[in-house]
Amino acid sequence: MKYSNGKKYDQQMDNPYVQLWYEMVEHYLRMYLPKSGRVLDAGGGTGEFSIRVANINKNLKIINCDISEEMLEKAQEKFESLELHKRIENKICDIMNLSFENDLFDYVMCLGDAFSFCEDNNQAFDELVRVTKPSGKIHLSVNAFWGNFFGMMAKGPDKKFYFEDVMNYYQTHIIHQNCKSMKCKSFTIEELEELGRKHNLRIIKEFAAPIFTIFGKWLVDAEKLKKIKELQYRHCEDKNLLNFGNHLNIIFEK
């Protein structure tokens, strides 16, 4: 899928639940980013995670790549307004055919739904691995299959998830809504682990962000939000719960 309106996308993402997701991912970026070197934000869109990486470590050179020129235009506006444009470069490219040499990046991240929207996930993962340096890290996040399944079952027709959509999703792992394919694939943590085994990658960390779905109004109550965050961080690495989270995250070492 190719998003075509960066401003609208950022507006849709400007809500407490998404901000919690961003914060949780940033927590782990702080733990595993290298002290120096090159970072690739594959499918980085309007640059949210590139900005966070740049703010975490001023010694990193970042390339934010995306298939959508419109999303990158919005990213460039943000980089310039934050005076980060000298450290973050935008580049149009497809995750399934990255226009970079082998073994170039110290940290490759493909976060949010970018990998889930790739038509050929195996080819996309091959490319992410190819451009990562030996001993470099690959941080992948995707939609969680079981988390989405239970969410669709609970929301039902009120949110245009009809029974046929849920059954199609169960069979294909591709989200369906209003009797249409959204072309967005979900994964289990076991499927992500298998991708790594095919390339002899070592698993560094697994977590879900967020791990629990949350009633929206609780997130704007400071006291409740504090307790929610405590629960999220306490359980987001629990192997028994990972598959029921929102976005599965796995960090490999090449």
C-alpha positions in Angstrom: 0.0 0.0 0.0 1.2 3.5 -0.8 0.0 6.4 1.4 -0.5 9.5 -0.6 -1.2 12.3 1.9 1.5 12.9 4.5 -0.4 15.6 6.3 -3.5 13.5 6.7 -1.5 10.5 7.8 0.2 12.4 10.6 -3.2 13.8 11.7 -4.6 10.2 11.9 -1.6 9.2 14.0 -2.0 12.1 16.4 -3.9 10.3 19.1 -2.9 8.9 22.6 -2.9 5.3 21.6 -0.5 5.8 18.7 1.7 8.1 20.9 2.0 5.2 23.4 3.1 2.9 20.6 5.7 5.4 19.5 7.0 5.8 23.0 7.3 2.1 23.6 9.2 1.6 20.3 11.5 4.5 21.3 12.2 2.8 24.6 13.8 -0.1 22.8 15.5 2.1 20.2 17.3 3.7 23.1 18.5 0.3 24.2 19.7 -1.1 20.9 20.7 1.7 18.5 24.5 1.8 17.8 26.6 4.6 19.2 27.6 5.7 15.7 27.0 4.7 12.1 24.2 4.5 9.6 20.6 3.8 10.2 18.0 2.9 7.6 14.3 3.7 8.3 12.7 1.4 5.6 9.2 2.4 4.8 9.6 5.3 7.2 6.9 7.5 5.7 6.7 11.0 7.3 9.7 10.2 9.4 8.4 9.8 12.9 10.9 7.1 13.9 13.8 8.8 12.0 13.2 11.9 14.1 13.2 9.9 17.3 16.5 8.2 16.3 18.1 11.5 15.5 17.1 12.9 18.8 18.4 9.8 20.7 21.8 9.9 19.1 23.4 12.8 17.3 26.2 10.6 15.9 23.9 8.6 13.7 23.4 9.2 10.0 19.9 8.3 9.0 18.2 7.5 5.7 14.4 7.6 5.6 13.2 5.7 2.6 9.6 5.2 1.3 7.8 4.4 -1.8 5.6 7.5 -1.6 7.0 10.8 -2.7 4.1 12.6 -0.9 5.0 11.1 2.4 8.6 12.0 2.0 7.7 15.6 1.2 5.9 15.8 4.5 8.9 14.2 6.2 11.3 16.8 4.7 9.1 19.6 6.0 9.4 18.1 9.5 13.1 17.5 9.3 13.7 21.1 8.2 11.5 22.6 10.9 13.4 20.6 13.5 16.7 21.4 11.9 17.4 17.7 11.4 17.7 17.8 7.6 21.5 17.7 7.6 21.4 14.4 9.5 18.4 12.7 7.9 18.2 12.0 4.2 15.0 11.1 2.3 15.1 8.6 -0.5 12.4 7.1 -2.7 12.7 3.3 -2.8 10.8 0.1 -2.5 11.6 -2.2 0.5 11.4 -5.2 -1.9 14.2 -3.6 -4.1 16.3 -1.4 -1.9 18.7 0.8 -3.9 21.7 0.4 -1.5 24.8 -1.7 -1.6 25.3 -4.8 0.5 26.3 -4.6 4.2 25.8 -0.8 4.5 23.8 -0.1 7.6 24.5 -0.6 11.2 20.8 -0.6 12.2 17.9 -1.3 9.8 14.4 -0.7 11.1 11.2 -1.4 9.3 8.4 -0.3 11.7 4.7 0.2 11.7 2.8 -1.5 8.8 5.4 -1.0 6.1 6.5 -4.7 6.0 2.9 -5.9 6.4 2.0 -4.1 3.1 4.8 -5.6 1.1 3.5 -7.9 -1.7 6.4 -10.4 -1.2 7.4 -10.5 2.5 10.2 -12.9 1.9 11.8 -10.7 -0.8 11.4 -7.7 1.5 13.1 -9.4 4.4 15.9 -10.6 2.1 16.5 -7.0 1.2 16.5 -5.8 4.8 19.1 -8.4 5.7 21.2 -7.8 2.6 21.8 -4.1 3.3 22.6 -4.7 7.0 26.3 -5.0 8.1 27.6 -8.1 9.7 26.8 -7.8 13.4 24.3 -5.1 12.6 20.7 -5.2 13.8 17.4 -5.5 12.0 14.4 -4.2 13.9 11.1 -5.4 12.3 7.6 -4.6 13.5 4.4 -6.0 12.0 0.7 -6.3 12.7 0.0 -9.1 15.2 -2.2 -11.8 13.7 -4.0 -12.9 16.9 -4.3 -9.4 18.2 -6.0 -8.3 15.1 -8.2 -11.4 15.0 -9.7 -10.8 18.4 -10.0 -7.1 17.7 -12.0 -7.7 14.5 -14.2 -10.3 16.2 -15.0 -7.8 19.0 -15.6 -4.8 16.8 -17.8 -6.6 14.3 -20.1 -4.8 11.8 -20.2 -1.6 13.8 -16.6 -1.0 12.5 -17.3 -2.7 9.1 -15.7 -5.9 10.1 -18.2 -8.4 8.8 -18.1 -12.1 9.6 -16.9 -12.8 6.1 -14.0 -10.4 6.7 -13.0 -12.2 9.8 -13.1 -15.6 8.2 -11.1 -14.3 5.2 -8.5 -12.8 7.6 -8.3 -16.1 9.5 -7.6 -18.0 6.3 -5.2 -15.5 4.6 -3.7 -13.4 7.5 -4.6 -10.4 5.3 -6.8 -7.8 6.9 -10.3 -7.5 5.3 -12.8 -4.8 6.1 -16.2 -4.0 4.5 -15.7 -7.1 2.4 -12.5 -5.8 0.8 -8.9 -6.8 1.2 -6.7 -4.1 2.8 -3.6 -5.8 1.4 -2.0 -5.7 4.9 -0.7 -9.0 6.2 -0.4 -9.9 9.9 2.1 -12.3 11.4 2.7 -14.5 14.5 5.9 -14.2 16.5 6.7 -17.8 15.3 6.5 -16.7 11.7 8.9 -13.8 12.4 11.3 -16.1 14.1 11.3 -18.4 11.1 12.3 -15.5 8.8 15.3 -15.0 11.0 16.3 -18.7 11.0 16.4 -18.7 7.2 19.2 -16.1 7.4 20.9 -17.5 10.5 20.1 -14.4 12.4 20.3 -14.2 16.2 17.2 -12.9 18.1 18.1 -10.1 20.4 14.7 -9.0 21.6 11.0 -9.6 21.1 8.2 -7.4 22.4 4.7 -6.2 21.5 3.8 -2.5 21.4 1.3 -1.9 22.8 0.7 -5.3 24.4 -2.9 -4.5 25.5 -5.7 -2.7 23.7 -6.8 0.2 25.8 -10.1 2.2 26.2 -9.2 5.5 24.6 -10.5 7.8 27.3 -8.2 6.2 29.9 -5.2 7.4 28.0 -6.0 11.1 28.6 -6.3 10.6 32.3 -2.7 11.2 33.7 -3.1 8.9 36.7 -4.6 6.0 34.6 -2.0 6.5 31.9 0.8 6.1 34.3 -0.6 2.8 35.5 -1.3 1.7 31.9 2.3 2.3 31.0 3.5 0.3 34.0 1.4 -2.6 32.9 2.5 -2.3 29.2 6.2 -2.4 30.0 5.8 -5.1 32.6 4.2 -7.5 30.2 5.2 -6.4 26.7 8.0 -9.1 26.5 5.9 -11.9 27.9 6.1 -14.7 25.4 2.7 -16.0 26.4 1.1 -12.6 25.5 3.1 -11.4 22.5 0.9 -12.8 19.8 -2.1 -10.9 21.3 -0.5 -7.5 21.1 -0.9 -4.8 18.5 2.4 -4.6 16.7 4.9 -7.4 17.1 8.5 -6.3 17.3 11.6 -8.5 16.8 15.2 -7.3 16.8 17.8 -9.6 15.1 21.5 -9.5 14.9 23.1 -10.4 11.6 
